[in-house]
Amino acid sequence: MSGTAVVTPIAPRLQRDRLVVPDVARGVAIMAMLVAHAGPIMVDQPAATAFLQGQLNDLASPLFAVAMGAAAAIVLAKAGPTASARLTVVLQNLIRGVILVLLGVVLSTWGSWIAIVLSFLGIVLAIGTPLVLLGTRALIAVTAAVLVLGAPLNELVLTATGPLITSGERGPTSFLLEWLFLSPHYRVTNLLPWFLIGALLFRIRFGGRLTGWIMLAIAGPAWLLGPLWRGATGEEFSASGSYLDTLHDAGLVLLTLGLIILLASVRQPGAARVIHAGFLPFQAIGSISLSLYVFQVGVVALMADNGIRYGTTDPVAWLVLVVGVPLVGILWWRFVGKGPIEWLIGVVSGRYRLRRASVGADSAR
């Protein structure tokens, strides 16, 4: 195995070469998930906060896929240009993807009310990493093709194989079809383009101010097209995975990324210090997002086991999820460093090399 693709795990807070934009984006995504997953225990809330909660729910998974795609591109770039080093990264991410799929299956048995996204992201990671090896023009073409073909392909597969999913027979084929095309919550066909967009953003080093302003200019029309279309046609909602739903997600993702990129590009010392302070909590939870995700599923499952039910209003439980869980993550990041799930998957996949104490060091003690 090439040494360029294997690193010694270092606490994220000690890594000086981490890129701000993907870490902050990942932190915003995990925070959006926490708010969305706490929503079912805060049913009685003002319409304005319920609307914001819905937008955060729609933002979370595609933004997480963007950050994951950027991370894959970063690791491939660090591995170097040799074919063996890049193949090592592809194989490592295949193993990581399989682990995420299995972890998602396990978490789905814990009894929480959360629709677990990890299996979907695991397949996206396994499929998407080899595609990141493509040249930029080819990668843009593949991204566009998946965006265009995703919605009709979902409908086609639903028409052809829907009975396999609804018959109650839950074998490997039905799970795979659900993950790829048919889930009402997430689908690989709709998350894969965001993964590839994250890789493309890394290739332009997240673009700077011009890219940020372009994203903001596109975000508004993309987000508004769905409501305008429904108002004109009388449709009540845009089906998950449809073109209008994808445009809605695009508006939210581009708005968030545009703002992060613009803020990260500020160079005036005073303003930059304030922005850095504001970014820091998101970088903290973003760098251990997988561990935090597993932790919050456990917290929700524990709540469900102790009588806190979906569809109720419990402000204390809501605060535990929205404030307490990320605070635990920040404290872990500050005093421990790398998330335990990230570390374990890194070791199992061969990404991380365990440190070994030297003989001389041992004898000096």
Secondary structure in CASP SS format (residue, H / E / C, confidence):
PFRMAT SS
TARGET T0000
AUTHOR 0000-0000-0000
METHOD secondary structure of the structure
MODEL  1
M C 1.00
S C 1.00
G H 1.00
T H 1.00
A H 1.00
V C 1.00
V E 1.00
T C 1.00
P C 1.00
I C 1.00
A C 1.00
P H 1.00
R H 1.00
L H 1.00
Q C 1.00
R C 1.00
D C 1.00
R C 1.00
L C 1.00
V H 1.00
V H 1.00
P H 1.00
D H 1.00
V H 1.00
A H 1.00
R H 1.00
G H 1.00
V H 1.00
A H 1.00
I H 1.00
M H 1.00
A H 1.00
M H 1.00
L H 1.00
V H 1.00
A H 1.00
H H 1.00
A H 1.00
G H 1.00
P H 1.00
I H 1.00
M E 1.00
V C 1.00
D C 1.00
Q C 1.00
P C 1.00
A H 1.00
A H 1.00
T H 1.00
A H 1.00
F H 1.00
L H 1.00
Q H 1.00
G H 1.00
Q H 1.00
L H 1.00
N H 1.00
D H 1.00
L H 1.00
A H 1.00
S H 1.00
P H 1.00
L H 1.00
F H 1.00
A H 1.00
V H 1.00
A H 1.00
M H 1.00
G H 1.00
A H 1.00
A H 1.00
A H 1.00
A H 1.00
I H 1.00
V H 1.00
L H 1.00
A H 1.00
K H 1.00
A H 1.00
G C 1.00
P C 1.00
T C 1.00
A H 1.00
S H 1.00
A H 1.00
R H 1.00
L H 1.00
T H 1.00
V H 1.00
V H 1.00
L H 1.00
Q H 1.00
N H 1.00
L H 1.00
I H 1.00
R H 1.00
G H 1.00
V H 1.00
I H 1.00
L H 1.00
V H 1.00
L H 1.00
L H 1.00
G H 1.00
V H 1.00
V H 1.00
L H 1.00
S C 1.00
T C 1.00
W C 1.00
G C 1.00
S C 1.00
W C 1.00
I C 1.00
A C 1.00
I C 1.00
V C 1.00
L H 1.00
S H 1.00
F H 1.00
L H 1.00
G H 1.00
I H 1.00
V H 1.00
L H 1.00
A H 1.00
I H 1.00
G H 1.00
T H 1.00
P H 1.00
L H 1.00
V H 1.00
L C 1.00
L C 1.00
G C 1.00
T H 1.00
R H 1.00
A H 1.00
L H 1.00
I H 1.00
A H 1.00
V H 1.00
T H 1.00
A H 1.00
A H 1.00
V H 1.00
L H 1.00
V H 1.00
L H 1.00
G H 1.00
A H 1.00
P H 1.00
L H 1.00
N H 1.00
E H 1.00
L H 1.00
V H 1.00
L H 1.00
T H 1.00
A H 1.00
T H 1.00
G H 1.00
P H 1.00
L H 1.00
I H 1.00
T H 1.00
S C 1.00
G C 1.00
E C 1.00
R C 1.00
G C 1.00
P H 1.00
T H 1.00
S H 1.00
F H 1.00
L H 1.00
L H 1.00
E H 1.00
W H 1.00
L H 1.00
F H 1.00
L H 1.00
S C 1.00
P C 1.00
H C 1.00
Y C 1.00
R C 1.00
V H 1.00
T H 1.00
N H 1.00
L H 1.00
L H 1.00
P H 1.00
W H 1.00
F H 1.00
L H 1.00
I H 1.00
G H 1.00
A H 1.00
L H 1.00
L H 1.00
F H 1.00
R H 1.00
I C 1.00
R C 1.00
F C 1.00
G C 1.00
G H 1.00
R H 1.00
L H 1.00
T H 1.00
G H 1.00
W H 1.00
I H 1.00
M H 1.00
L H 1.00
A H 1.00
I H 1.00
A H 1.00
G H 1.00
P H 1.00
A H 1.00
W H 1.00
L H 1.00
L H 1.00
G H 1.00
P H 1.00
L H 1.00
W H 1.00
R H 1.00
G H 1.00
A H 1.00
T H 1.00
G C 1.00
E C 1.00
E C 1.00
F C 1.00
S C 1.00
A C 1.00
S C 1.00
G C 1.00
S C 1.00
Y H 1.00
L H 1.00
D H 1.00
T H 1.00
L H 1.00
H H 1.00
D H 1.00
A H 1.00
G H 1.00
L H 1.00
V H 1.00
L H 1.00
L H 1.00
T H 1.00
L H 1.00
G H 1.00
L H 1.00
I H 1.00
I H 1.00
L H 1.00
L H 1.00
A H 1.00
S C 1.00
V C 1.00
R C 1.00
Q C 1.00
P H 1.00
G H 1.00
A H 1.00
A H 1.00
R H 1.00
V H 1.00
I H 1.00
H H 1.00
A H 1.00
G H 1.00
F H 1.00
L H 1.00
P H 1.00
F H 1.00
Q H 1.00
A H 1.00
I H 1.00
G H 1.00
S H 1.00
I C 1.00
S H 1.00
L H 1.00
S H 1.00
L H 1.00
Y H 1.00
V H 1.00
F H 1.00
Q H 1.00
V H 1.00
G H 1.00
V H 1.00
V H 1.00
A H 1.00
L H 1.00
M H 1.00
A H 1.00
D H 1.00
N C 1.00
G C 1.00
I C 1.00
R C 1.00
Y C 1.00
G C 1.00
T C 1.00
T E 1.00
D C 1.00
P H 1.00
V H 1.00
A H 1.00
W H 1.00
L H 1.00
V H 1.00
L H 1.00
V H 1.00
V H 1.00
G H 1.00
V H 1.00
P H 1.00
L H 1.00
V H 1.00
G H 1.00
I H 1.00
L H 1.00
W H 1.00
W H 1.00
R H 1.00
F H 1.00
V C 1.00
G C 1.00
K C 1.00
G C 1.00
P H 1.00
I H 1.00
E H 1.00
W H 1.00
L H 1.00
I H 1.00
G H 1.00
V H 1.00
V H 1.00
S H 1.00
G C 1.00
R C 1.00
Y E 1.00
R C 1.00
L C 1.00
R C 1.00
R C 1.00
A C 1.00
S C 1.00
V H 1.00
G H 1.00
A H 1.00
D H 1.00
S H 1.00
A H 1.00
R C 1.00
END
